[in-house]
Amino acid sequence: MSDEEVSDPKALLEDQSKAKCVYQWYEYQKCVKRIEDDETGQKHCTGQYFDYWKCVDKNVAEKLFDSLK
């Protein structure tokens, strides 16, 4: 077994891909700001949050499998 430290390419690719998903992140932040005064707990930004991560995952998937052995 090799003594090399194994790194996770997905984490690096996620950081690089976040720049391509600025619009989704902006929409999520707008939602968070819009509902910050909600005291009922009924409002949420789950949809915008998932849209952001869907964008990140889509961009990562395009490159991730090329880097795996």
Predicted model as a PDB file, atoms N, CA, C, CB and O in Angstrom, pLDDT in the B-factor column:
MODEL        1                                                                  
ATOM      1  N   MET A   1       0.840  -1.182   0.000  1.00 46.00           N  
ATOM      2  CA  MET A   1       0.000   0.000   0.000  1.00 46.00           C  
ATOM      3  C   MET A   1       0.882   1.241   0.000  1.00 46.00           C  
ATOM      4  CB  MET A   1      -0.954   0.000   1.214  1.00 46.00           C  
ATOM      5  O   MET A   1       1.915   1.261   0.669  1.00 46.00           O  
ATOM      6  N   SER A   2       0.508   2.234  -0.709  1.00 55.00           N  
ATOM      7  CA  SER A   2       1.271   3.462  -0.838  1.00 55.00           C  
ATOM      8  C   SER A   2       1.084   4.354   0.379  1.00 55.00           C  
ATOM      9  CB  SER A   2       0.868   4.204  -2.100  1.00 55.00           C  
ATOM     10  O   SER A   2       0.027   4.365   1.009  1.00 55.00           O  
ATOM     11  N   ASP A   3       2.140   5.105   0.693  1.00 58.00           N  
ATOM     12  CA  ASP A   3       2.067   6.036   1.823  1.00 58.00           C  
ATOM     13  C   ASP A   3       1.537   7.400   1.407  1.00 58.00           C  
ATOM     14  CB  ASP A   3       3.436   6.193   2.461  1.00 58.00           C  
ATOM     15  O   ASP A   3       1.471   8.314   2.229  1.00 58.00           O  
ATOM     16  N   GLU A   4       1.163   7.549   0.155  1.00 70.00           N  
ATOM     17  CA  GLU A   4       0.637   8.821  -0.318  1.00 70.00           C  
ATOM     18  C   GLU A   4      -0.690   9.124   0.349  1.00 70.00           C  
ATOM     19  CB  GLU A   4       0.478   8.809  -1.839  1.00 70.00           C  
ATOM     20  O   GLU A   4      -1.515   8.237   0.569  1.00 70.00           O  
ATOM     21  N   GLU A   5      -0.877  10.388   0.664  1.00 74.00           N  
ATOM     22  CA  GLU A   5      -2.159  10.784   1.240  1.00 74.00           C  
ATOM     23  C   GLU A   5      -3.174  10.903   0.113  1.00 74.00           C  
ATOM     24  CB  GLU A   5      -2.038  12.129   2.031  1.00 74.00           C  
ATOM     25  O   GLU A   5      -2.929  11.565  -0.895  1.00 74.00           O  
ATOM     26  N   VAL A   6      -4.283  10.269   0.292  1.00 70.00           N  
ATOM     27  CA  VAL A   6      -5.332  10.285  -0.721  1.00 70.00           C  
ATOM     28  C   VAL A   6      -6.125  11.571  -0.563  1.00 70.00           C  
ATOM     29  CB  VAL A   6      -6.258   9.035  -0.603  1.00 70.00           C  
ATOM     30  O   VAL A   6      -6.559  11.913   0.537  1.00 70.00           O  
ATOM     31  N   SER A   7      -6.311  12.281  -1.666  1.00 78.00           N  
ATOM     32  CA  SER A   7      -7.093  13.512  -1.615  1.00 78.00           C  
ATOM     33  C   SER A   7      -8.415  13.285  -2.349  1.00 78.00           C  
ATOM     34  CB  SER A   7      -6.304  14.708  -2.241  1.00 78.00           C  
ATOM     35  O   SER A   7      -8.512  12.452  -3.250  1.00 78.00           O  
ATOM     36  N   ASP A   8      -9.394  14.024  -1.952  1.00 81.00           N  
ATOM     37  CA  ASP A   8     -10.717  13.910  -2.552  1.00 81.00           C  
ATOM     38  C   ASP A   8     -10.837  14.946  -3.672  1.00 81.00           C  
ATOM     39  CB  ASP A   8     -11.840  14.108  -1.480  1.00 81.00           C  
ATOM     40  O   ASP A   8     -10.924  16.144  -3.399  1.00 81.00           O  
ATOM     41  N   PRO A   9     -10.842  14.501  -4.915  1.00 83.00           N  
ATOM     42  CA  PRO A   9     -10.934  15.469  -6.016  1.00 83.00           C  
ATOM     43  C   PRO A   9     -12.289  16.174  -6.063  1.00 83.00           C  
ATOM     44  CB  PRO A   9     -10.681  14.770  -7.342  1.00 83.00           C  
ATOM     45  O   PRO A   9     -12.398  17.262  -6.629  1.00 83.00           O  
ATOM     46  N   LYS A  10     -13.310  15.573  -5.481  1.00 86.00           N  
ATOM     47  CA  LYS A  10     -14.642  16.180  -5.521  1.00 86.00           C  
ATOM     48  C   LYS A  10     -14.669  17.507  -4.776  1.00 86.00           C  
ATOM     49  CB  LYS A  10     -15.679  15.228  -4.925  1.00 86.00           C  
ATOM     50  O   LYS A  10     -15.278  18.467  -5.249  1.00 86.00           O  
ATOM     51  N   ALA A  11     -14.019  17.577  -3.620  1.00 88.00           N  
ATOM     52  CA  ALA A  11     -14.008  18.815  -2.837  1.00 88.00           C  
ATOM     53  C   ALA A  11     -13.338  19.949  -3.616  1.00 88.00           C  
ATOM     54  CB  ALA A  11     -13.284  18.595  -1.495  1.00 88.00           C  
ATOM     55  O   ALA A  11     -13.836  21.075  -3.626  1.00 88.00           O  
ATOM     56  N   LEU A  12     -12.234  19.658  -4.256  1.00 87.00           N  
ATOM     57  CA  LEU A  12     -11.541  20.669  -5.055  1.00 87.00           C  
ATOM     58  C   LEU A  12     -12.400  21.100  -6.238  1.00 87.00           C  
ATOM     59  CB  LEU A  12     -10.188  20.133  -5.550  1.00 87.00           C  
ATOM     60  O   LEU A  12     -12.504  22.290  -6.535  1.00 87.00           O  
ATOM     61  N   LEU A  13     -13.014  20.132  -6.910  1.00 90.00           N  
ATOM     62  CA  LEU A  13     -13.865  20.457  -8.048  1.00 90.00           C  
ATOM     63  C   LEU A  13     -15.096  21.249  -7.632  1.00 90.00           C  
ATOM     64  CB  LEU A  13     -14.287  19.191  -8.761  1.00 90.00           C  
ATOM     65  O   LEU A  13     -15.563  22.112  -8.376  1.00 90.00           O  
ATOM     66  N   GLU A  14     -15.627  20.960  -6.440  1.00 91.00           N  
ATOM     67  CA  GLU A  14     -16.773  21.730  -5.947  1.00 91.00           C  
ATOM     68  C   GLU A  14     -16.384  23.186  -5.752  1.00 91.00           C  
ATOM     69  CB  GLU A  14     -17.303  21.139  -4.626  1.00 91.00           C  
ATOM     70  O   GLU A  14     -17.134  24.084  -6.136  1.00 91.00           O  
ATOM     71  N   ASP A  15     -15.216  23.432  -5.158  1.00 90.00           N  
ATOM     72  CA  ASP A  15     -14.767  24.812  -4.956  1.00 90.00           C  
ATOM     73  C   ASP A  15     -14.603  25.541  -6.283  1.00 90.00           C  
ATOM     74  CB  ASP A  15     -13.448  24.835  -4.182  1.00 90.00           C  
ATOM     75  O   ASP A  15     -14.946  26.718  -6.395  1.00 90.00           O  
ATOM     76  N   GLN A  16     -14.084  24.851  -7.278  1.00 89.00           N  
ATOM     77  CA  GLN A  16     -13.901  25.466  -8.592  1.00 89.00           C  
ATOM     78  C   GLN A  16     -15.235  25.693  -9.292  1.00 89.00           C  
ATOM     79  CB  GLN A  16     -12.999  24.597  -9.463  1.00 89.00           C  
ATOM     80  O   GLN A  16     -15.379  26.652 -10.052  1.00 89.00           O  
ATOM     81  N   SER A  17     -16.192  24.839  -9.050  1.00 90.00           N  
ATOM     82  CA  SER A  17     -17.477  24.916  -9.749  1.00 90.00           C  
ATOM     83  C   SER A  17     -18.427  25.947  -9.149  1.00 90.00           C  
ATOM     84  CB  SER A  17     -18.140  23.567  -9.741  1.00 90.00           C  
ATOM     85  O   SER A  17     -19.362  26.388  -9.818  1.00 90.00           O  
ATOM     86  N   LYS A  18     -18.202  26.332  -7.914  1.00 92.00           N  
ATOM     87  CA  LYS A  18     -19.100  27.293  -7.268  1.00 92.00           C  
ATOM     88  C   LYS A  18     -19.155  28.619  -8.020  1.00 92.00           C  
ATOM     89  CB  LYS A  18     -18.660  27.536  -5.831  1.00 92.00           C  
ATOM     90  O   LYS A  18     -20.185  29.294  -8.017  1.00 92.00           O  
ATOM     91  N   ALA A  19     -18.065  28.989  -8.654  1.00 92.00           N  
ATOM     92  CA  ALA A  19     -18.034  30.245  -9.407  1.00 92.00           C  
ATOM     93  C   ALA A  19     -18.995  30.221 -10.592  1.00 92.00           C  
ATOM     94  CB  ALA A  19     -16.618  30.528  -9.897  1.00 92.00           C  
ATOM     95  O   ALA A  19     -19.461  31.268 -11.042  1.00 92.00           O  
ATOM     96  N   LYS A  20     -19.289  29.027 -11.093  1.00 93.00           N  
ATOM     97  CA  LYS A  20     -20.207  28.913 -12.230  1.00 93.00           C  
ATOM     98  C   LYS A  20     -21.666  28.962 -11.797  1.00 93.00           C  
ATOM     99  CB  LYS A  20     -19.943  27.624 -12.987  1.00 93.00           C  
ATOM    100  O   LYS A  20     -22.560  29.018 -12.642  1.00 93.00           O  
ATOM    101  N   CYS A  21     -21.914  28.942 -10.507  1.00 95.00           N  
ATOM    102  CA  CYS A  21     -23.278  28.885  -9.982  1.00 95.00           C  
ATOM    103  C   CYS A  21     -23.627  30.132  -9.175  1.00 95.00           C  
ATOM    104  CB  CYS A  21     -23.456  27.644  -9.117  1.00 95.00           C  
ATOM    105  O   CYS A  21     -24.402  30.068  -8.220  1.00 95.00           O  
ATOM    106  N   VAL A  22     -23.060  31.242  -9.561  1.00 96.00           N  
ATOM    107  CA  VAL A  22     -23.277  32.494  -8.833  1.00 96.00           C  
ATOM    108  C   VAL A  22     -24.747  32.903  -8.850  1.00 96.00           C  
ATOM    109  CB  VAL A  22     -22.420  33.609  -9.432  1.00 96.00           C  
ATOM    110  O   VAL A  22     -25.264  33.385  -7.842  1.00 96.00           O  
ATOM    111  N   TYR A  23     -25.418  32.717  -9.970  1.00 97.00           N  
ATOM    112  CA  TYR A  23     -26.824  33.116 -10.055  1.00 97.00           C  
ATOM    113  C   TYR A  23     -27.665  32.352  -9.039  1.00 97.00           C  
ATOM    114  CB  TYR A  23     -27.367  32.881 -11.473  1.00 97.00           C  
ATOM    115  O   TYR A  23     -28.492  32.948  -8.348  1.00 97.00           O  
ATOM    116  N   GLN A  24     -27.462  31.040  -8.940  1.00 97.00           N  
ATOM    117  CA  GLN A  24     -28.236  30.239  -7.995  1.00 97.00           C  
ATOM    118  C   GLN A  24     -27.906  30.624  -6.558  1.00 97.00           C  
ATOM    119  CB  GLN A  24     -27.970  28.747  -8.216  1.00 97.00           C  
ATOM    120  O   GLN A  24     -28.789  30.648  -5.700  1.00 97.00           O  
ATOM    121  N   TRP A  25     -26.634  30.925  -6.295  1.00 97.00           N  
ATOM    122  CA  TRP A  25     -26.247  31.350  -4.947  1.00 97.00           C  
ATOM    123  C   TRP A  25     -26.899  32.696  -4.619  1.00 97.00           C  
ATOM    124  CB  TRP A  25     -24.697  31.451  -4.824  1.00 97.00           C  
ATOM    125  O   TRP A  25     -27.377  32.900  -3.502  1.00 97.00           O  
ATOM    126  N   TYR A  26     -26.920  33.599  -5.575  1.00 97.00           N  
ATOM    127  CA  TYR A  26     -27.550  34.906  -5.378  1.00 97.00           C  
ATOM    128  C   TYR A  26     -29.043  34.743  -5.085  1.00 97.00           C  
ATOM    129  CB  TYR A  26     -27.341  35.802  -6.622  1.00 97.00           C  
ATOM    130  O   TYR A  26     -29.574  35.407  -4.195  1.00 97.00           O  
ATOM    131  N   GLU A  27     -29.712  33.878  -5.815  1.00 97.00           N  
ATOM    132  CA  GLU A  27     -31.142  33.633  -5.577  1.00 97.00           C  
ATOM    133  C   GLU A  27     -31.371  33.055  -4.183  1.00 97.00           C  
ATOM    134  CB  GLU A  27     -31.712  32.676  -6.645  1.00 97.00           C  
ATOM    135  O   GLU A  27     -32.333  33.425  -3.511  1.00 97.00           O  
ATOM    136  N   TYR A  28     -30.513  32.170  -3.752  1.00 97.00           N  
ATOM    137  CA  TYR A  28     -30.615  31.607  -2.405  1.00 97.00           C  
ATOM    138  C   TYR A  28     -30.423  32.699  -1.348  1.00 97.00           C  
ATOM    139  CB  TYR A  28     -29.574  30.483  -2.210  1.00 97.00           C  
ATOM    140  O   TYR A  28     -31.179  32.758  -0.379  1.00 97.00           O  
ATOM    141  N   GLN A  29     -29.428  33.553  -1.527  1.00 97.00           N  
ATOM    142  CA  GLN A  29     -29.176  34.634  -0.570  1.00 97.00           C  
ATOM    143  C   GLN A  29     -30.336  35.626  -0.524  1.00 97.00           C  
ATOM    144  CB  GLN A  29     -27.882  35.366  -0.927  1.00 97.00           C  
ATOM    145  O   GLN A  29     -30.680  36.131   0.544  1.00 97.00           O  
ATOM    146  N   LYS A  30     -30.945  35.908  -1.690  1.00 96.00           N  
ATOM    147  CA  LYS A  30     -32.119  36.787  -1.708  1.00 96.00           C  
ATOM    148  C   LYS A  30     -33.249  36.176  -0.903  1.00 96.00           C  
ATOM    149  CB  LYS A  30     -32.580  37.054  -3.151  1.00 96.00           C  
ATOM    150  O   LYS A  30     -33.933  36.883  -0.163  1.00 96.00           O  
ATOM    151  N   CYS A  31     -33.455  34.882  -1.034  1.00 95.00           N  
ATOM    152  CA  CYS A  31     -34.508  34.197  -0.291  1.00 95.00           C  
ATOM    153  C   CYS A  31     -34.236  34.258   1.201  1.00 95.00           C  
ATOM    154  CB  CYS A  31     -34.630  32.741  -0.747  1.00 95.00           C  
ATOM    155  O   CYS A  31     -35.136  34.542   1.991  1.00 95.00           O  
ATOM    156  N   VAL A  32     -32.999  33.992   1.587  1.00 95.00           N  
ATOM    157  CA  VAL A  32     -32.638  34.022   3.010  1.00 95.00           C  
ATOM    158  C   VAL A  32     -32.919  35.405   3.590  1.00 95.00           C  
ATOM    159  CB  VAL A  32     -31.145  33.648   3.207  1.00 95.00           C  
ATOM    160  O   VAL A  32     -33.466  35.525   4.686  1.00 95.00           O  
ATOM    161  N   LYS A  33     -32.548  36.429   2.863  1.00 94.00           N  
ATOM    162  CA  LYS A  33     -32.787  37.795   3.341  1.00 94.00           C  
ATOM    163  C   LYS A  33     -34.288  38.085   3.434  1.00 94.00           C  
ATOM    164  CB  LYS A  33     -32.105  38.820   2.409  1.00 94.00           C  
ATOM    165  O   LYS A  33     -34.745  38.735   4.374  1.00 94.00           O  
ATOM    166  N   ARG A  34     -35.036  37.602   2.464  1.00 92.00           N  
ATOM    167  CA  ARG A  34     -36.469  37.848   2.414  1.00 92.00           C  
ATOM    168  C   ARG A  34     -37.198  37.209   3.599  1.00 92.00           C  
ATOM    169  CB  ARG A  34     -37.041  37.322   1.105  1.00 92.00           C  
ATOM    170  O   ARG A  34     -38.178  37.768   4.092  1.00 92.00           O  
ATOM    171  N   ILE A  35     -36.741  36.064   4.053  1.00 92.00           N  
ATOM    172  CA  ILE A  35     -37.473  35.355   5.106  1.00 92.00           C  
ATOM    173  C   ILE A  35     -36.825  35.472   6.487  1.00 92.00           C  
ATOM    174  CB  ILE A  35     -37.599  33.902   4.740  1.00 92.00           C  
ATOM    175  O   ILE A  35     -37.272  34.815   7.427  1.00 92.00           O  
ATOM    176  N   GLU A  36     -35.803  36.275   6.625  1.00 90.00           N  
ATOM    177  CA  GLU A  36     -35.092  36.324   7.899  1.00 90.00           C  
ATOM    178  C   GLU A  36     -35.960  36.809   9.059  1.00 90.00           C  
ATOM    179  CB  GLU A  36     -33.893  37.216   7.769  1.00 90.00           C  
ATOM    180  O   GLU A  36     -35.645  36.517  10.213  1.00 90.00           O  
ATOM    181  N   ASP A  37     -37.023  37.527   8.791  1.00 85.00           N  
ATOM    182  CA  ASP A  37     -37.899  38.006   9.865  1.00 85.00           C  
ATOM    183  C   ASP A  37     -39.092  37.088  10.122  1.00 85.00           C  
ATOM    184  CB  ASP A  37     -38.397  39.389   9.534  1.00 85.00           C  
ATOM    185  O   ASP A  37     -39.979  37.429  10.905  1.00 85.00           O  
ATOM    186  N   ASP A  38     -39.117  35.939   9.475  1.00 83.00           N  
ATOM    187  CA  ASP A  38     -40.212  34.990   9.659  1.00 83.00           C  
ATOM    188  C   ASP A  38     -40.087  34.325  11.027  1.00 83.00           C  
ATOM    189  CB  ASP A  38     -40.216  33.924   8.530  1.00 83.00           C  
ATOM    190  O   ASP A  38     -39.137  33.587  11.289  1.00 83.00           O  
ATOM    191  N   GLU A  39     -41.046  34.594  11.880  1.00 82.00           N  
ATOM    192  CA  GLU A  39     -41.020  34.013  13.220  1.00 82.00           C  
ATOM    193  C   GLU A  39     -41.844  32.733  13.308  1.00 82.00           C  
ATOM    194  CB  GLU A  39     -41.528  35.020  14.233  1.00 82.00           C  
ATOM    195  O   GLU A  39     -41.804  32.034  14.321  1.00 82.00           O  
ATOM    196  N   THR A  40     -42.590  32.426  12.252  1.00 84.00           N  
ATOM    197  CA  THR A  40     -43.436  31.232  12.289  1.00 84.00           C  
ATOM    198  C   THR A  40     -42.648  29.966  11.958  1.00 84.00           C  
ATOM    199  CB  THR A  40     -44.601  31.384  11.318  1.00 84.00           C  
ATOM    200  O   THR A  40     -43.045  28.869  12.350  1.00 84.00           O  
ATOM    201  N   GLY A  41     -41.550  30.109  11.248  1.00 80.00           N  
ATOM    202  CA  GLY A  41     -40.765  28.953  10.844  1.00 80.00           C  
ATOM    203  C   GLY A  41     -41.348  28.229   9.648  1.00 80.00           C  
ATOM    204  O   GLY A  41     -40.879  27.150   9.285  1.00 80.00           O  
ATOM    205  N   GLN A  42     -42.366  28.811   9.031  1.00 86.00           N  
ATOM    206  CA  GLN A  42     -43.032  28.175   7.903  1.00 86.00           C  
ATOM    207  C   GLN A  42     -42.320  28.441   6.574  1.00 86.00           C  
ATOM    208  CB  GLN A  42     -44.464  28.653   7.821  1.00 86.00           C  
ATOM    209  O   GLN A  42     -42.413  27.630   5.652  1.00 86.00           O  
ATOM    210  N   LYS A  43     -41.622  29.549   6.467  1.00 89.00           N  
ATOM    211  CA  LYS A  43     -40.950  29.898   5.214  1.00 89.00           C  
ATOM    212  C   LYS A  43     -39.549  29.285   5.215  1.00 89.00           C  
ATOM    213  CB  LYS A  43     -40.878  31.451   5.026  1.00 89.00           C  
ATOM    214  O   LYS A  43     -38.899  29.175   6.255  1.00 89.00           O  
ATOM    215  N   HIS A  44     -39.113  28.897   4.039  1.00 93.00           N  
ATOM    216  CA  HIS A  44     -37.777  28.307   3.915  1.00 93.00           C  
ATOM    217  C   HIS A  44     -37.230  28.541   2.513  1.00 93.00           C  
ATOM    218  CB  HIS A  44     -37.812  26.792   4.233  1.00 93.00           C  
ATOM    219  O   HIS A  44     -37.954  28.963   1.611  1.00 93.00           O  
ATOM    220  N   CYS A  45     -35.966  28.265   2.348  1.00 94.00           N  
ATOM    221  CA  CYS A  45     -35.297  28.456   1.058  1.00 94.00           C  
ATOM    222  C   CYS A  45     -34.711  27.148   0.549  1.00 94.00           C  
ATOM    223  CB  CYS A  45     -34.195  29.514   1.175  1.00 94.00           C  
ATOM    224  O   CYS A  45     -33.686  27.144  -0.133  1.00 94.00           O  
ATOM    225  N   THR A  46     -35.350  26.059   0.876  1.00 95.00           N  
ATOM    226  CA  THR A  46     -34.854  24.746   0.504  1.00 95.00           C  
ATOM    227  C   THR A  46     -34.729  24.597  -1.007  1.00 95.00           C  
ATOM    228  CB  THR A  46     -35.763  23.671   1.058  1.00 95.00           C  
ATOM    229  O   THR A  46     -33.742  24.052  -1.502  1.00 95.00           O  
ATOM    230  N   GLY A  47     -35.713  25.071  -1.728  1.00 96.00           N  
ATOM    231  CA  GLY A  47     -35.684  24.959  -3.189  1.00 96.00           C  
ATOM    232  C   GLY A  47     -34.495  25.673  -3.801  1.00 96.00           C  
ATOM    233  O   GLY A  47     -33.821  25.124  -4.673  1.00 96.00           O  
ATOM    234  N   GLN A  48     -34.231  26.894  -3.352  1.00 96.00           N  
ATOM    235  CA  GLN A  48     -33.099  27.656  -3.870  1.00 96.00           C  
ATOM    236  C   GLN A  48     -31.770  27.016  -3.475  1.00 96.00           C  
ATOM    237  CB  GLN A  48     -33.157  29.094  -3.365  1.00 96.00           C  
ATOM    238  O   GLN A  48     -30.813  27.016  -4.249  1.00 96.00           O  
ATOM    239  N   TYR A  49     -31.727  26.472  -2.260  1.00 97.00           N  
ATOM    240  CA  TYR A  49     -30.520  25.806  -1.785  1.00 97.00           C  
ATOM    241  C   TYR A  49     -30.222  24.580  -2.648  1.00 97.00           C  
ATOM    242  CB  TYR A  49     -30.670  25.402  -0.302  1.00 97.00           C  
ATOM    243  O   TYR A  49     -29.080  24.365  -3.053  1.00 97.00           O  
ATOM    244  N   PHE A  50     -31.244  23.784  -2.924  1.00 97.00           N  
ATOM    245  CA  PHE A  50     -31.054  22.603  -3.758  1.00 97.00           C  
ATOM    246  C   PHE A  50     -30.719  22.979  -5.197  1.00 97.00           C  
ATOM    247  CB  PHE A  50     -32.300  21.732  -3.725  1.00 97.00           C  
ATOM    248  O   PHE A  50     -29.945  22.279  -5.851  1.00 97.00           O  
ATOM    249  N   ASP A  51     -31.286  24.067  -5.697  1.00 97.00           N  
ATOM    250  CA  ASP A  51     -30.939  24.533  -7.045  1.00 97.00           C  
ATOM    251  C   ASP A  51     -29.451  24.870  -7.131  1.00 97.00           C  
ATOM    252  CB  ASP A  51     -31.789  25.769  -7.428  1.00 97.00           C  
ATOM    253  O   ASP A  51     -28.788  24.547  -8.117  1.00 97.00           O  
ATOM    254  N   TYR A  52     -28.939  25.517  -6.096  1.00 97.00           N  
ATOM    255  CA  TYR A  52     -27.516  25.870  -6.054  1.00 97.00           C  
ATOM    256  C   TYR A  52     -26.648  24.607  -6.093  1.00 97.00           C  
ATOM    257  CB  TYR A  52     -27.200  26.700  -4.785  1.00 97.00           C  
ATOM    258  O   TYR A  52     -25.723  24.517  -6.900  1.00 97.00           O  
ATOM    259  N   TRP A  53     -26.942  23.639  -5.228  1.00 96.00           N  
ATOM    260  CA  TRP A  53     -26.121  22.428  -5.173  1.00 96.00           C  
ATOM    261  C   TRP A  53     -26.312  21.553  -6.403  1.00 96.00           C  
ATOM    262  CB  TRP A  53     -26.448  21.630  -3.922  1.00 96.00           C  
ATOM    263  O   TRP A  53     -25.401  20.814  -6.776  1.00 96.00           O  
ATOM    264  N   LYS A  54     -27.453  21.619  -7.027  1.00 96.00           N  
ATOM    265  CA  LYS A  54     -27.660  20.888  -8.280  1.00 96.00           C  
ATOM    266  C   LYS A  54     -26.730  21.445  -9.356  1.00 96.00           C  
ATOM    267  CB  LYS A  54     -29.145  20.981  -8.738  1.00 96.00           C  
ATOM    268  O   LYS A  54     -26.133  20.694 -10.127  1.00 96.00           O  
ATOM    269  N   CYS A  55     -26.618  22.753  -9.393  1.00 96.00           N  
ATOM    270  CA  CYS A  55     -25.719  23.401 -10.349  1.00 96.00           C  
ATOM    271  C   CYS A  55     -24.271  22.994 -10.071  1.00 96.00           C  
ATOM    272  CB  CYS A  55     -25.870  24.943 -10.283  1.00 96.00           C  
ATOM    273  O   CYS A  55     -23.539  22.639 -10.994  1.00 96.00           O  
ATOM    274  N   VAL A  56     -23.862  23.043  -8.821  1.00 95.00           N  
ATOM    275  CA  VAL A  56     -22.492  22.662  -8.453  1.00 95.00           C  
ATOM    276  C   VAL A  56     -22.238  21.208  -8.825  1.00 95.00           C  
ATOM    277  CB  VAL A  56     -22.245  22.880  -6.938  1.00 95.00           C  
ATOM    278  O   VAL A  56     -21.221  20.891  -9.442  1.00 95.00           O  
ATOM    279  N   ASP A  57     -23.151  20.330  -8.455  1.00 94.00           N  
ATOM    280  CA  ASP A  57     -22.984  18.901  -8.742  1.00 94.00           C  
ATOM    281  C   ASP A  57     -22.914  18.623 -10.240  1.00 94.00           C  
ATOM    282  CB  ASP A  57     -24.128  18.106  -8.127  1.00 94.00           C  
ATOM    283  O   ASP A  57     -22.137  17.776 -10.679  1.00 94.00           O  
ATOM    284  N   LYS A  58     -23.716  19.328 -11.017  1.00 93.00           N  
ATOM    285  CA  LYS A  58     -23.708  19.136 -12.474  1.00 93.00           C  
ATOM    286  C   LYS A  58     -22.338  19.500 -13.040  1.00 93.00           C  
ATOM    287  CB  LYS A  58     -24.816  19.991 -13.149  1.00 93.00           C  
ATOM    288  O   LYS A  58     -21.799  18.787 -13.887  1.00 93.00           O  
ATOM    289  N   ASN A  59     -21.786  20.603 -12.572  1.00 92.00           N  
ATOM    290  CA  ASN A  59     -20.472  21.023 -13.059  1.00 92.00           C  
ATOM    291  C   ASN A  59     -19.361  20.095 -12.578  1.00 92.00           C  
ATOM    292  CB  ASN A  59     -20.181  22.447 -12.613  1.00 92.00           C  
ATOM    293  O   ASN A  59     -18.400  19.852 -13.308  1.00 92.00           O  
ATOM    294  N   VAL A  60     -19.480  19.586 -11.380  1.00 92.00           N  
ATOM    295  CA  VAL A  60     -18.482  18.662 -10.846  1.00 92.00           C  
ATOM    296  C   VAL A  60     -18.529  17.337 -11.605  1.00 92.00           C  
ATOM    297  CB  VAL A  60     -18.712  18.426  -9.337  1.00 92.00           C  
ATOM    298  O   VAL A  60     -17.485  16.775 -11.937  1.00 92.00           O  
ATOM    299  N   ALA A  61     -19.712  16.846 -11.876  1.00 89.00           N  
ATOM    300  CA  ALA A  61     -19.865  15.544 -12.533  1.00 89.00           C  
ATOM    301  C   ALA A  61     -19.194  15.517 -13.898  1.00 89.00           C  
ATOM    302  CB  ALA A  61     -21.340  15.199 -12.681  1.00 89.00           C  
ATOM    303  O   ALA A  61     -18.676  14.484 -14.323  1.00 89.00           O  
ATOM    304  N   GLU A  62     -19.204  16.642 -14.575  1.00 83.00           N  
ATOM    305  CA  GLU A  62     -18.592  16.701 -15.902  1.00 83.00           C  
ATOM    306  C   GLU A  62     -17.095  16.426 -15.839  1.00 83.00           C  
ATOM    307  CB  GLU A  62     -18.843  18.062 -16.540  1.00 83.00           C  
ATOM    308  O   GLU A  62     -16.523  15.919 -16.805  1.00 83.00           O  
ATOM    309  N   LYS A  63     -16.446  16.753 -14.712  1.00 85.00           N  
ATOM    310  CA  LYS A  63     -14.995  16.628 -14.599  1.00 85.00           C  
ATOM    311  C   LYS A  63     -14.564  15.504 -13.657  1.00 85.00           C  
ATOM    312  CB  LYS A  63     -14.410  17.931 -14.124  1.00 85.00           C  
ATOM    313  O   LYS A  63     -13.464  14.971 -13.801  1.00 85.00           O  
ATOM    314  N   LEU A  64     -15.396  15.147 -12.719  1.00 83.00           N  
ATOM    315  CA  LEU A  64     -14.990  14.220 -11.665  1.00 83.00           C  
ATOM    316  C   LEU A  64     -14.605  12.851 -12.208  1.00 83.00           C  
ATOM    317  CB  LEU A  64     -16.100  14.069 -10.656  1.00 83.00           C  
ATOM    318  O   LEU A  64     -13.561  12.317 -11.834  1.00 83.00           O  
ATOM    319  N   PHE A  65     -15.408  12.285 -13.063  1.00 80.00           N  
ATOM    320  CA  PHE A  65     -15.160  10.929 -13.525  1.00 80.00           C  
ATOM    321  C   PHE A  65     -13.931  10.839 -14.439  1.00 80.00           C  
ATOM    322  CB  PHE A  65     -16.382  10.407 -14.251  1.00 80.00           C  
ATOM    323  O   PHE A  65     -13.348   9.767 -14.597  1.00 80.00           O  
ATOM    324  N   ASP A  66     -13.546  11.963 -15.033  1.00 79.00           N  
ATOM    325  CA  ASP A  66     -12.325  11.975 -15.819  1.00 79.00           C  
ATOM    326  C   ASP A  66     -11.084  11.868 -14.928  1.00 79.00           C  
ATOM    327  CB  ASP A  66     -12.260  13.243 -16.660  1.00 79.00           C  
ATOM    328  O   ASP A  66     -10.052  11.350 -15.354  1.00 79.00           O  
ATOM    329  N   SER A  67     -11.192  12.359 -13.692  1.00 72.00           N  
ATOM    330  CA  SER A  67     -10.031  12.366 -12.797  1.00 72.00           C  
ATOM    331  C   SER A  67      -9.921  11.120 -11.934  1.00 72.00           C  
ATOM    332  CB  SER A  67     -10.084  13.569 -11.913  1.00 72.00           C  
ATOM    333  O   SER A  67      -8.902  10.928 -11.270  1.00 72.00           O  
ATOM    334  N   LEU A  68     -10.934  10.275 -11.925  1.00 70.00           N  
ATOM    335  CA  LEU A  68     -10.889   9.055 -11.130  1.00 70.00           C  
ATOM    336  C   LEU A  68     -10.172   7.956 -11.893  1.00 70.00           C  
ATOM    337  CB  LEU A  68     -12.303   8.605 -10.748  1.00 70.00           C  
ATOM    338  O   LEU A  68     -10.234   7.883 -13.120  1.00 70.00           O  
ATOM    339  N   LYS A  69      -9.496   7.110 -11.145  1.00 59.00           N  
ATOM    340  CA  LYS A  69      -8.768   5.996 -11.776  1.00 59.00           C  
ATOM    341  C   LYS A  69      -9.646   4.778 -11.840  1.00 59.00           C  
ATOM    342  CB  LYS A  69      -7.474   5.672 -11.013  1.00 59.00           C  
ATOM    343  O   LYS A  69      -9.220   3.735 -12.336  1.00 59.00           O  
TER     344      LYS A  69                                                      
ENDMDL                                                                          
END                                                                             
